[in-house]
């Protein structure tokens, strides 16, 4: 689906109160899924996977299964909030540091006054605190839950608690709150058009270079393995 169709699909889910777990697929996540059975399960069982990364769009085209367009998670989050602004939906924000999530909450609340922001908290909590975090979200009863935690924690955590949370649309948003809060800048349009958003992010956060080494590995795997590229390396 393109962006417009994706928003319409998720709008239906919210209005029907149908639990929908959304994953914004990128090469780093796909490679992690190939090597980690638990992460692979989290990806494979999602209700909707959107082509977030430019590498995913390229791979789909190369494998002759092209997508209509890139559906960036950051943009999808804002499209849903814009729709929620018109329809008085509610949202809960979970993740990032305490300062970042507070600022992101305040900025989004100002930008989308029609959305009822029913709660937020940082993503730095232990497994022993999961029950309390889930209970707080259930009590808030949002229409949308946006989660920003580390790659290996975010999707497995959402998968584990999706049914218990009972939220119509649950979506991992990675570093989106950092951008919303102003800690990081979104890549300029020219970088996005040239599929170099990852490079702009690397310029802002040079310490991410080890993560970025996955990108050429992914490209080589697509070229080498073709349609078998998503076969798990360590299946369970």
N, C-alpha and C positions, 0 to 999 in steps of 0.2 A: 504494500500500500504506500501511497505517497503521504506527505504530511497531512494534507486535508482529510484524506480517508482515514488515517490513523487517529486523528482527533475525533472524527465522527464515530469511529469504532469504540473509542474509550469513553466518549460522551454517552453512548448507549449503555456501556457497562456501568457507568455511574448512575444513570437514571434507573437502570434495572437492579441496582445494588448487586451486581454480579462481580464476584472476586476475580480480578485480572492482574496477574503479575507480569510486569513489563521489564524486559532486559534491553539495554542499549548496547548492542553487540559491537565490539571492536576487536582488532587482531590480538591485543594483549589478553583479553578475556578468552578468546577462542583458543589461543595457545595454552593458556592455563587449564582450560577444560580438557584439552587433549592429554595433558600430563597428570591431571588430578581427578580421579573418579568422582569424588564428592562435588567438585566444582562442575564437572561435566554434567552430572545429574541436575544440578541447579539450572544450568543453561538449557538442557534438553527438555525439562519439564515445565519451562516457563509458558505462560499463556500467549505471550506475544514477544517476539524478538525483532527489534527495529535495527536497520543498518546504520549505526551511529558513525562508525569509523570509515574514513575514505578508503582504507585498505580493504574493508569488507565489500564496499561498492565495487572496487576494482576486481576483487576476487570473484564476485558473483558474475560480473560481466565476462571475465576470462573463462569461467566455467559454463558459459552460455545459459546462466540462470539469472539474467540481469534484474536488478530492482529498479523501480520507477525513479527513485531519487534517494539521496542520503537523507535520513531522518535523524538529525543530531539530537541527542538527549537534552542538551541545554535548551535548544529551540522548542522541543516538544514540551518540556516543562513549562516554558513561558506561554506556549499556545494553550495548554490546558488551564493555566492560571487566568489567561485572558478570557477563555470560555467560562471559567468559574466566576470571573468578575461580573459577567453578564447574568449568570444563573444562580448566584449566591451559594456556590459550593463552599465546602469547608476543606481546609488543608492542615496537615501536621508536618513539621520539618524535623528530621532526625539526622544528626551527623555533624562532622567537622568539630572544631574546637568550640569551647563555650563562647569566646568572643566572636568568632566567625558566625556561628549560628544565630547569635543574638542580633548581630548587625544585618545578616541576610534576612532574618525575620522582619526586622524593622523596615528594611528597604522594600521588600516584597509587599508588605502590608500597606506601605505608602503608595506603591505603584498599582496595586490591585485592591482598592478599597472595598470592592464588592465581594471579595473572598473573605470568608470567616476563617482566620488563622486560629485554630483551636488549641494549639500547643506546639512547643518545640523543646528540644534538648540536644546536648552535644552527643557525639558518637563514641566518646571514650568511657565505655562501661564494660565491666567484666561479664563473663558468662553467668556468674551468680546473680547479676542484676537484671538479667534478661526478663525474668518473670515480672519484675516491677515495671520495667520499660513497656512491656507488652500490655500490662494492665492499665497503665496510664493512657496509652494510645486507644485501647478499647473503650475506656471511659470517655475520651474526647470524641470518639466516633466520627472521624473525618471521612470525607468523600475521597480524598487523595492523600497518600503518604509518600513523601519524597525522602529517600535515604541516601546519605553520603558517608560511606565508610571506606576502609581500604579494600582494594580489589578482591583479595582472598577472603574477606570477611563479609562484604556487602551482600552479594547474591546468595551465598549459603545461609546467611542469617535470615534474609527475606524468605527464602524457600522454607526454612524450618518453621517460621512462625506465621506464614501467610494466612493459613486457614484460621488460626487462633486470633489473629488481628482483626479479621473480618472487614477489611477496608476494600472498597470497590476497585480502586486503582492504586497499586503499590509499584513504585519505580525507583530503581537505583539511579542516582544522578552524579556519582563520582565527585569531581572537583567543582561542580556548579556553584555551590554555596560560596566558595572562595572568590569566584568571579562576581557573584551577586553582591558580596560584601565589600568588593573593591580591593581585596588582597591581590588578586591576579586580574589581568586584563584579557578580555576575549580577543582572539586573533582578528586582525583587520580583515575586511571582506576579501581583499586580494589574496591573502594567505588561505582563506577558506576556499576561494574559487580555484586555487592552484593545488588544493589538497595538502597544504603545508601547515595546517593548524597545529599538528604535532610538533613541528619545528619551532613554531612561535612559542609554544608551551615550554619547550626545552630551553629556549633562550631565557625565559623567565625563571625556570627552575633547572639549572644545569645538573643538579644532583639526580635528576630523573634519567640520566643517560643510560643507566643499566637497564631500566625498564624499556627504553626505546630500542635497545638491541634486539628485542623480540620482533620488531617490524621487518627487518630484512630476513630473519628466520622464517617468518610467516610467508613473505613473498616467495622465498625459495621453495618452501613446502607446497605452496599452491602450484608453482610451475612444475615441480617434480611429481607431485602426487595426483594432480588433477582432481577429478571428482571424488577421490578417496581421501581428500585433504582433512575431512572432519572425522575420520576413523580414529577413535581413542588410541593413544599410545599404550596406556595402562588400563584397559577396560576392566570393569568390576562385574 
